[in-house]
Every structure is written in C-alpha cells, then in structure tokens.
Amino acid sequence: MRVGGTICFDDLRTYSSGVDNGEPLWFAGIWMQRPDGKPGCAILTEPARGVAKAIHPRMPLILDQQSLEPWLDPDLADREAIRHRVHHLLHDQLTHWPVSTRVNKPVEDDPALIEAQR
C-alpha cells in the first residue's frame, strides 16, 4: 500500500512521519476474499523502531524500495524466503514532526494538516 506518510499519537500530541525526501512509504499488507465475497485486508505491523518508538509501541511494516517486487510476487510464499528477500525501511530514514490535531477530524481535508506545528 503506497502512502505519503503516517499519523500517530501519544498522550499529548499528534505526529506525522515520513522520509525527508518526500518519497512515498510502502506498507506491507495482505488481502484475501472474505467468506461473504467481499475483499478483506490488513496492514502488517512490527515493534516500533527509531523515532516511532518514542510515540507508539508498534508501527506499520514499511518496505524498502528493493522489497516491493518480491513482496508482490505471488510465487514467493515460503516464510524464510520472504525474510531473506523482503526488508523494512531502515529506521534512520524515517522522521516525524508534530502536526495539528485537526488531522484527527474526518471533515478536515487540506495540506496544512500535516505541516509541522510547534
């Protein structure tokens, strides 16, 4: 799943995170057809690393660019093979900054929502 960044919270603040160069983040996700015929999906998470660790105990599994093709390969199904070919983005490539709490309201929708706040 391609995203521009993440939003996370601690007890006092709301944060956005991403990479300094503005490139999109790629979350590892899984999907399958549910018994009712509708699609179901989930974003995989892992223990928080780097700057995310100070905010929340878990974070999305963010793939590095070289892992996109193997992650999407339907023939790559062996757990150990996946672990050798698919890697998360290094924690030192992520940064975070406090943002407006307006980002928590679905009716709000403008670019200023993720601008850094003091």
Secondary structure, DSSP 8 states (H G I E B T S, - for coil): -EES-EEEE-SS-EEEEEETT---EEE-EEEEE-TTSSEEEEE-EEE--GGGGGT-SEEE-EE-GGGHHHHH-TT---HHHHHHH--B--GGGEEEEEE-GGGG-TT--SGGGGS---
